[in-house]
Amino acid sequence: MALDLAFELMMLLTSGCALLVSAWLFWRARRRRSMKALAGFGVMMALWCAGHVAVFHGWERLGIALILANPLMPTFFLDFAVGFVNQGPGHTPWLDRLARHRGLLYLAAVLVSGVTLWLGGGGIIAFGPFDHYFVFQGSGWFNIGYTISVGVLAHTLLLWGFTRHRGNRKRSIAAMFAAGAWGLWLATSFIFPSLGLLWYPWPMLLLPSYVLLLVYGVVRYQMLEVNAWANRALLWTLLTLLVLGLIALFSAMAGSFGMQALANVPQWQLWLYSMLLLLLMLALYRPLNKLVERLIYPGSRLDEQLLDTWLARLRDAAGWQELAREAEQLLSRQMGQPVRVRLLAEPPLPEPGPGLQLWCLHQPGGWQFRLLGFDDVTPGMRLTADVFASLLATRCGLLERSLQLAEAERKRLSEQHLVELGGLAAAMAHELRNPLNIIAMATAGLEASRKTMIQHQLQRADRLISDMLAYAGQLQIQRRPVVLAPLLDSLQSQFDWQQARFDYRLPPGFTLQADPYRLQQVLVNLIDNALAFVRNQEGGRLLLEAGDRPGSLCLHNNGPAIPADLRDRLFRPFVTRRSGGSGLGLAIVQRIMDAHGGQIRHSAELGWPVSFELYFPEEHPP
């Protein structure tokens, strides 16, 4: 093959590769400007190579114009480098300013190209195998100097980015430097004739590899498609070499096996037939692969965009009910039929119902999923459900940890608030009780009715101070077994029942694991709160009985039912419907139960107008 023809073919191949890669990059770039700039670099590389081909065929003005436009190549690469580096740890204000004024860089490159073309910065000579070859002259040296300067600036910026970034982006920058060194060595031979060195530019024959290596180095760690493409390209290259070797061996040995007709076929024809067969296999690979996937997994269509949508929608759910509802909508839409999603944190498990169901179960080792009713769906639909269920189980674990952190933060803030409130309450109690004692002593000489009225209000004020100290103070819990019946008998004399009847139904020797003093506070507050509504009421009654599980109690009264708008905030401080009440009684009970690791809740579904269910765990809370 003539050397000038080989050079022309390599320029055409480089131009074609650059255009194909640029088109693919622009299609994959979406909103990433840096990838679009890299695509522009590839287009300019294609035009630069096309300029050499134009020179070979006598289109000198066109060829010189395309070659002298080479300042645009490093300008596009500099634009790419700015966008590639100016992210994450490499983001800086001066790079932002450079990005905003990138238009000036392109304008400068166009001006340099236009002026050097107008001043005749390039010429055509003949040497060796070339009848037409481009050389720089006059202002053309400013053109190549500017091009090299912008290229050096771009690679200096990448070197700076190498020191700032980590992980895949840092590895991409290293790959770009390796490709840049390779490209610099290949392009060096291009200007030898311009320097008077009439040497054949052998390295330029390898120029197609520079475009592929550079782009592959950039996106090698950024896009999975590139890795898959490189894997397929290497596979088919090795397969081609293997087939050519086998054909050559088989052709040489065919005569020995009596296949003289095959041995007489020229080897190049066998290679040509083999290459055509490989190309046919390569063309049919994708459609046949899709057909096989549809046969094995019919109805399945999972892609990166769908998975991103699922993850984003599941991530937006802030609670368990919202997460289950969102998961049902997503999976039902994908399956084309209703799918029920249940998030089950505690046993026992319910009975499976009809239809398709996805259960996410909280197990000791983490969240696991079960697919129920999926035995009759197609394998593709089952694969879709498996992938979605795996994402949902992962999201359940993340949501659980998020809620635990939020609850821990809430408790921390609540404890901090109570500490501050405790200090304030102690100071207020000290400051208030002194003048109250003085007022009490000053009533000694008053008439009985006025003295009684003042003493009653003083007692009310003292009770309010005591409640505030009890709510805001530090709770020290000393748990031990407490037999409840004797405690209840001792408390009955403390109340003014006023025709209300109090009964308790407990198993013999019924015992709670609790702090005796705090347990007495709980019972006194609840009974006193109930008496405020059943005293002097016909048939007024209170009943305390054991609950369904060990450590549980139920205190009922037949007073007026609690309004629905008050139930959600019943245990908050200073919330009361009792005339003259402090609004701290039930809040104190809530704090004591929390300190025991237990629970208290109001219920109107136990056959009484008002019921409070209490639970004291038999084991110490963590």
C-alpha positions in Angstrom: 0.0 0.0 0.0 1.4 3.4 -0.9 2.4 5.5 2.1 0.4 8.5 1.0 -2.7 6.3 0.7 -2.1 4.9 4.2 -1.8 8.4 5.6 -5.1 9.4 3.9 -6.9 6.3 5.1 -5.8 7.0 8.7 -7.0 10.6 8.5 -10.4 9.4 7.2 -10.6 6.7 9.9 -9.7 9.3 12.6 -12.3 11.7 11.2 -15.0 9.0 11.1 -14.2 7.7 14.6 -14.2 11.3 16.0 -17.6 12.0 14.5 -19.2 8.8 15.7 -17.8 9.3 19.2 -18.9 13.0 19.3 -22.5 12.0 18.2 -22.7 9.4 20.9 -21.3 11.8 23.5 -23.7 14.6 22.5 -26.6 12.1 22.7 -25.5 10.8 26.2 -24.6 14.3 27.5 -28.2 15.4 28.3 -27.6 18.4 30.5 -23.9 17.9 31.2 -22.2 20.8 29.3 -18.7 19.3 29.9 -19.7 16.2 27.8 -21.1 18.5 25.0 -17.8 20.4 25.0 -15.9 17.1 24.6 -18.2 16.2 21.7 -17.2 19.6 20.2 -13.6 18.7 20.6 -14.2 15.5 18.6 -16.0 17.4 15.9 -13.0 19.7 15.5 -10.6 16.8 15.4 -12.7 15.3 12.6 -12.6 18.6 10.7 -8.9 18.9 11.2 -8.3 15.5 9.8 -10.7 16.2 6.9 -8.6 19.3 6.1 -5.6 17.0 5.4 -7.7 14.8 3.2 -8.9 18.0 1.3 -5.2 19.1 0.8 -4.3 15.6 -0.6 -7.1 16.0 -3.2 -6.1 19.5 -4.3 -8.7 21.4 -2.4 -6.1 23.6 -0.9 -8.1 26.6 0.4 -10.6 24.4 2.1 -7.9 22.2 3.6 -5.8 25.1 4.9 -8.9 26.7 6.4 -9.8 23.5 8.3 -6.3 22.9 9.5 -5.8 26.5 10.7 -9.1 26.2 12.7 -7.2 24.0 15.1 -7.2 26.6 18.0 -10.9 25.6 18.4 -9.8 22.1 19.4 -8.0 22.9 22.6 -10.6 25.6 23.3 -13.4 23.0 23.4 -11.1 20.8 25.5 -10.5 23.7 27.9 -14.3 24.2 28.2 -14.6 20.5 28.9 -11.9 20.6 31.6 -13.5 23.6 33.3 -16.8 21.8 33.6 -15.2 18.5 34.5 -13.0 19.9 37.3 -15.5 22.5 38.7 -17.6 20.0 40.6 -17.6 18.8 44.2 -14.2 19.4 45.9 -12.9 21.2 42.8 -15.7 23.8 42.7 -14.2 27.3 43.1 -15.5 30.9 42.3 -12.7 31.6 39.8 -13.7 28.5 37.7 -17.3 29.8 37.8 -16.2 33.1 36.4 -14.1 31.3 33.7 -17.2 29.2 32.8 -19.4 32.3 32.5 -16.9 33.9 30.1 -16.2 30.9 28.0 -17.7 32.7 25.0 -14.6 35.0 25.0 -12.3 31.9 24.7 -14.3 30.7 21.6 -14.2 34.2 20.1 -10.4 34.4 20.6 -10.0 31.0 18.9 -12.1 32.1 16.0 -10.2 35.4 15.6 -6.8 33.6 15.7 -8.0 31.2 13.1 -9.5 33.8 10.9 -6.5 36.2 11.1 -3.9 33.6 10.4 -5.9 32.3 7.4 -6.2 35.9 6.1 -2.5 36.5 6.5 -1.6 33.2 4.8 -0.5 31.2 7.8 -0.3 27.9 5.9 1.1 26.6 2.6 1.4 23.4 0.6 4.6 21.6 -0.3 5.5 18.3 -1.9 8.0 15.9 -0.3 8.6 12.1 -0.3 5.4 10.2 -1.1 3.2 13.4 -0.8 2.3 15.6 -3.7 0.4 17.9 -1.3 1.3 18.4 2.4 0.4 21.3 4.8 3.1 23.3 6.4 3.0 26.4 8.7 4.5 29.6 7.6 4.5 33.2 8.8 1.5 33.9 11.1 0.7 30.2 11.1 3.4 29.8 13.8 1.3 32.1 16.1 -1.6 29.9 15.3 0.2 26.7 16.4 1.7 28.6 19.4 -1.8 29.8 20.6 -3.1 26.2 20.1 -0.4 24.7 22.2 -0.8 27.4 24.9 -4.5 26.7 25.3 -3.8 23.0 25.4 -1.2 23.5 28.1 -3.7 25.6 30.1 -6.4 22.9 29.8 -4.0 20.2 31.0 -2.7 22.4 33.8 -6.3 22.8 35.0 -6.7 19.1 34.9 -3.5 18.7 36.9 -4.9 21.1 39.5 -8.2 19.1 39.5 -6.2 15.9 40.1 -5.0 17.3 43.4 -8.5 18.2 44.5 -10.6 15.3 43.5 -10.8 11.7 44.7 -12.2 8.4 43.4 -13.5 7.9 39.9 -13.1 11.6 38.8 -9.4 11.5 39.9 -8.9 8.3 38.0 -10.5 9.8 34.9 -8.1 12.8 35.1 -5.2 10.4 35.3 -6.5 8.5 32.2 -6.8 11.8 30.3 -3.2 12.6 31.0 -2.1 9.2 29.7 -4.2 9.7 26.6 -2.9 13.3 26.2 0.8 12.2 26.3 0.0 9.6 23.7 -1.7 12.2 21.5 1.1 14.7 21.9 3.6 12.1 20.7 1.5 11.2 17.7 0.9 14.9 16.7 4.6 15.9 17.1 5.5 14.4 13.7 2.8 16.5 12.0 5.0 19.7 12.2 8.3 18.2 11.2 8.0 19.2 7.5 7.1 22.8 8.7 10.5 22.8 10.5 12.3 21.6 7.3 12.5 18.0 8.5 11.1 16.1 5.5 10.4 12.9 7.5 7.4 10.7 6.9 4.9 11.2 9.9 4.8 7.6 10.9 3.2 8.3 14.4 0.2 10.0 12.6 -0.9 6.6 11.3 -1.9 5.7 14.9 -4.0 8.9 15.3 -7.4 7.1 15.4 -6.4 5.5 18.7 -5.9 8.9 20.3 -9.6 10.0 19.9 -10.9 6.7 21.3 -8.4 6.6 24.2 -9.1 10.2 25.2 -12.8 9.9 25.2 -12.7 6.4 26.8 -10.4 7.8 29.5 -12.8 10.6 30.2 -16.0 8.6 30.5 -14.4 5.3 31.6 -15.4 5.8 35.2 -18.5 7.9 34.5 -20.8 5.9 32.2 -21.4 2.2 32.5 -22.3 2.0 28.8 -18.7 2.8 27.9 -17.4 -0.1 30.0 -19.9 -2.4 28.4 -18.9 -1.1 24.9 -15.2 -1.6 25.6 -16.0 -5.1 26.9 -17.9 -6.0 23.7 -15.3 -4.4 21.5 -12.4 -6.3 23.1 -14.5 -9.5 22.9 -15.2 -9.1 19.2 -11.6 -8.1 18.4 -10.2 -11.3 20.1 -12.9 -13.4 18.4 -11.9 -12.0 15.0 -8.2 -12.7 15.6 -9.0 -16.2 16.7 -11.2 -16.9 13.7 -8.6 -15.6 11.3 -5.9 -17.7 12.9 -8.1 -20.8 12.8 -8.9 -20.2 9.1 -5.3 -19.9 8.3 -4.4 -23.1 10.1 -7.4 -25.0 8.6 -6.4 -23.8 5.1 -2.9 -25.0 5.5 -4.0 -28.4 6.8 -7.0 -29.0 4.5 -4.9 -30.8 1.8 -3.6 -33.2 4.4 -7.2 -34.3 5.2 -8.1 -34.8 1.5 -10.0 -31.5 1.1 -7.9 -30.3 -1.9 -10.6 -28.1 -3.3 -10.7 -26.2 0.0 -7.0 -26.0 0.1 -6.9 -24.4 -3.3 -9.2 -21.5 -2.2 -7.1 -18.4 -1.7 -6.6 -17.7 1.9 -7.7 -14.0 1.6 -11.1 -15.3 0.3 -11.5 -17.5 3.4 -10.7 -14.6 5.6 -13.1 -12.4 3.7 -15.9 -14.9 4.1 -15.1 -15.3 7.8 -15.2 -11.5 8.3 -18.5 -11.2 6.5 -19.9 -14.0 8.8 -18.6 -12.2 11.9 -20.1 -8.9 10.7 -23.4 -10.6 10.1 -23.3 -12.2 13.6 -22.4 -8.7 15.1 -25.4 -7.1 13.3 -27.8 -9.9 14.5 -26.5 -10.0 18.1 -28.6 -7.1 19.5 -32.0 -8.1 18.0 -31.5 -11.8 18.8 -30.4 -10.8 22.4 -33.6 -8.8 22.8 -35.7 -11.7 21.5 -34.1 -14.1 24.0 -34.7 -11.7 26.8 -38.3 -11.4 25.9 -38.6 -15.2 25.7 -36.9 -15.7 29.1 -38.3 -12.6 30.8 -41.5 -11.7 29.0 -43.1 -8.5 30.0 -40.0 -7.3 31.9 -38.7 -3.8 31.1 -36.3 -2.5 33.7 -34.0 0.4 32.9 -31.9 3.0 34.7 -34.5 5.7 34.4 -37.3 3.5 35.9 -35.0 2.6 38.9 -34.2 6.2 39.4 -37.9 7.1 39.5 -38.6 4.3 42.0 -35.8 5.4 44.3 -36.8 9.1 44.1 -40.5 8.4 44.9 -39.7 6.0 47.7 -37.1 8.4 49.2 -39.8 11.2 49.4 -42.0 9.2 51.7 -41.6 10.5 55.3 -43.6 7.9 57.2 -44.6 4.2 57.1 -48.1 4.8 55.8 -46.9 7.1 53.1 -44.2 4.7 52.1 -46.6 1.8 51.8 -49.1 3.9 49.8 -46.4 5.1 47.4 -45.0 1.6 47.0 -48.5 0.2 46.2 -49.0 2.9 43.5 -45.6 2.3 41.9 -45.7 -1.4 41.8 -49.4 -1.6 40.7 -48.7 0.7 37.8 -45.7 -1.3 36.7 -47.5 -4.7 37.1 -50.7 -3.5 35.4 -52.8 -4.8 38.2 -53.4 -4.1 41.9 -50.7 -5.1 44.3 -51.1 -4.7 48.1 -48.0 -3.6 50.0 -47.8 -4.2 53.8 -44.9 -3.1 56.1 -44.9 -5.3 59.1 -42.6 -4.4 62.0 -43.9 -6.8 64.7 -45.4 -10.3 64.8 -47.9 -11.9 64.6 -48.2 -12.0 60.8 -51.7 -11.6 59.4 -53.3 -14.2 57.2 -52.5 -13.6 53.5 -55.4 -12.3 51.5 -56.3 -12.7 47.8 -54.4 -11.1 45.0 -50.8 -10.0 44.7 -49.1 -8.9 47.9 -45.7 -7.6 48.9 -44.8 -7.9 52.5 -41.8 -6.2 54.0 -41.0 -7.8 57.4 -38.7 -6.4 60.1 -36.4 -9.3 61.0 -33.5 -9.4 63.5 -31.1 -9.3 60.6 -32.9 -6.4 58.9 -35.8 -5.9 56.6 -36.8 -8.8 54.4 -39.5 -9.1 51.8 -42.0 -11.8 50.7 -44.0 -12.0 47.5 -47.3 -13.6 47.9 -49.6 -14.6 44.9 -46.8 -14.2 42.3 -46.6 -17.9 41.4 -48.7 -17.5 38.3 -47.2 -14.3 36.9 -44.7 -14.3 34.1 -41.0 -14.6 34.9 -40.5 -11.0 33.8 -43.2 -9.7 36.1 -41.6 -11.7 39.0 -38.2 -10.2 38.2 -39.7 -6.7 38.3 -41.4 -7.4 41.7 -38.1 -8.9 43.1 -36.1 -5.8 42.1 -38.8 -3.4 43.5 -39.2 -5.4 46.7 -35.4 -5.3 47.2 -35.4 -1.5 46.8 -38.4 -1.2 49.2 -36.7 -3.3 51.9 -33.6 -1.1 51.7 -35.8 2.0 51.9 -37.6 0.6 55.0 -34.2 0.1 56.8 -33.2 3.7 55.9 -36.6 5.1 57.0 -36.4 3.2 60.3 -32.9 4.6 61.1 -34.1 8.1 60.1 -37.1 7.9 62.4 -34.9 6.5 65.2 -32.5 9.4 64.8 -35.4 11.9 64.8 -36.9 10.3 67.9 -33.6 10.4 69.7 -33.1 14.1 68.8 -36.7 14.8 70.0 -36.0 13.1 73.3 -32.7 15.0 73.6 -34.4 18.3 73.1 -37.2 17.4 75.4 -34.8 16.4 78.2 -32.8 19.6 77.6 -36.1 21.6 77.8 -37.1 19.8 81.0 -33.7 20.6 82.6 -34.1 24.2 81.8 -37.7 24.1 82.9 -36.7 22.3 86.2 -34.3 25.1 87.0 -36.9 27.7 86.3 -39.5 25.9 88.3 -37.3 25.5 91.3 -36.4 29.2 91.3 -40.1 30.2 90.9 -41.2 27.8 93.7 -38.7 29.4 96.1 -39.7 32.9 95.1 -43.4 32.1 95.3 -43.6 30.1 98.5 -42.0 32.8 100.6 -44.8 35.4 99.9 -47.4 32.7 100.2 -46.2 31.7 103.7 -46.4 35.4 104.7 -49.9 35.6 103.3 -50.9 32.5 105.3 -49.5 33.9 108.5 -51.3 37.2 107.9 -54.7 35.5 107.8 -54.5 34.4 111.4 -56.5 37.3 112.7 -59.2 37.2 110.0 -62.8 36.0 110.4 -63.3 32.3 109.8 -65.1 32.5 106.4 -62.5 34.9 104.8 -59.7 32.9 106.3 -61.0 29.7 104.9 -61.4 31.2 101.5 -57.8 32.5 101.5 -56.4 29.2 102.8 -58.2 27.3 100.0 -56.6 29.5 97.4 -53.2 29.2 99.1 -53.5 25.4 99.0 -54.5 25.6 95.3 -51.4 27.8 94.6 -49.2 25.4 96.6 -50.6 22.4 94.7 -49.8 24.1 91.4 -46.2 24.8 92.4 -45.9 21.1 93.5 -47.2 19.9 90.2 -44.9 22.2 88.3 -41.9 20.9 90.3 -43.0 17.3 89.8 -43.3 17.7 86.0 -40.1 19.7 85.5 -37.9 17.9 88.0 -35.5 15.0 87.4 -37.2 11.6 87.8 -35.2 8.9 89.7 -36.9 5.5 89.2 -36.1 2.8 91.8 -38.0 -0.2 90.5 -39.1 -3.1 92.7 -42.1 -5.4 93.0 -45.1 -3.6 94.4 -48.2 -5.5 95.6 -51.0 -3.2 94.3 -54.0 -4.1 96.6 -52.5 -2.8 99.9 -51.4 0.4 98.1 -54.9 1.0 96.8 -56.4 0.4 100.3 -54.0 3.0 101.8 -54.9 5.6 99.1 -58.7 5.5 99.6 -58.6 7.6 102.8 -56.8 10.4 100.9 -59.7 11.3 98.7 -63.1 13.0 99.3 -65.2 10.6 97.4 -68.5 12.5 97.8 -70.8 9.6 96.8 -68.5 8.2 94.1 -67.7 4.5 94.5 -64.2 3.1 93.9 -63.7 -0.6 93.3 -60.7 -2.7 92.1 -60.6 -6.2 90.6 -57.2 -7.7 90.7 -55.8 -11.2 90.9 -54.6 -12.2 94.4 -51.1 -10.9 95.0 -51.1 -8.8 91.7 -47.7 -7.2 91.5 -46.1 -4.5 89.4 -42.4 -3.7 88.7 -42.4 0.0 89.6 -41.1 2.7 91.8 -43.6 2.7 94.7 -43.6 6.5 95.2 -44.0 7.2 91.5 -46.7 4.6 91.1 -48.6 6.2 93.9 -48.3 9.6 92.1 -49.7 8.0 88.9 -52.7 6.5 90.8 -53.4 9.7 92.8 -53.3 11.9 89.7 -55.6 9.6 87.7 -58.1 9.0 90.5 -58.1 12.7 91.5 -58.6 13.7 87.8 -61.5 11.2 87.5 -63.2 12.3 90.8 -63.4 15.9 89.5 -66.0 14.6 87.0 -67.9 11.9 89.0 -68.2 13.4 92.5 -71.8 14.1 93.5 -72.9 12.4 90.3 -75.6 9.8 90.6 -74.1 6.4 90.2 -70.5 7.9 89.9 -68.1 5.0 89.8 -64.4 4.2 89.3 -63.0 0.8 88.6 -59.4 -0.4 88.5 -58.7 -3.8 87.0 -55.9 -5.9 85.6 -55.3 -5.7 81.8 -54.9 -8.5 79.3 -51.1 -8.9 79.7 -48.8 -8.9 82.7 -47.9 -5.5 84.0 -51.0 -3.8 82.6 -53.9 -1.9 84.4 -57.1 -0.2 83.2 -58.7 2.6 85.2 -62.3 3.3 84.1 -64.8 6.0 85.2 -68.3 6.7 84.0 -67.9 10.5 83.8 -68.4 12.5 80.6 -66.5 11.3 77.6 -63.4 13.2 76.6 -64.1 15.4 73.4 -62.4 14.1 70.3 -60.5 17.4 69.7 -58.9 17.0 73.1 -57.7 13.3 72.9 -54.6 13.9 70.7 -53.2 16.5 73.2 -54.5 15.0 76.4 -51.1 14.3 77.9 -49.5 17.7 77.0 -48.8 20.1 79.8 -51.4 22.8 80.6 -54.1 21.1 78.7 -57.2 20.5 80.9 -61.0 20.6 80.9 -61.1 20.5 84.7 -62.2 23.7 86.4 -59.4 24.9 88.6 -57.0 22.3 87.4 -53.3 23.0 86.6 -53.2 21.0 83.4 -50.1 19.1 84.6 -51.7 16.0 86.2 -51.8 13.8 83.1 -48.5 15.2 81.8 -46.8 14.1 85.0 -48.3 10.6 84.6 -47.0 10.5 81.0 -43.5 11.4 82.2 -43.5 8.8 85.0 -44.7 6.1 82.6 -42.0 7.0 80.1 -39.4 6.8 82.8 -40.5 3.3 83.6 -40.3 2.4 79.9 -44.0 1.9 80.0 -47.1 3.4 78.2 -50.3 5.1 79.0 -53.1 5.8 76.6 -56.7 6.9 76.7 -59.4 4.6 75.3 -63.2 4.9 74.8 -63.6 1.4 73.4 -63.5 -0.7 76.6 -67.2 -0.3 77.6 -66.7 2.8 79.7 -67.0 6.5 78.8 -63.4 7.1 79.9 -60.6 4.5 80.3 -56.9 4.8 80.8 -54.7 1.8 80.0 -51.3 1.6 81.7 -48.4 -0.8 81.1 -45.4 -1.3 83.3 -42.9 -3.6 81.6 -41.6 -6.5 83.8 -38.1 -6.0 82.6 -36.0 -2.9 83.1 -36.0 -0.5 80.2 -32.7 -0.2 78.4 
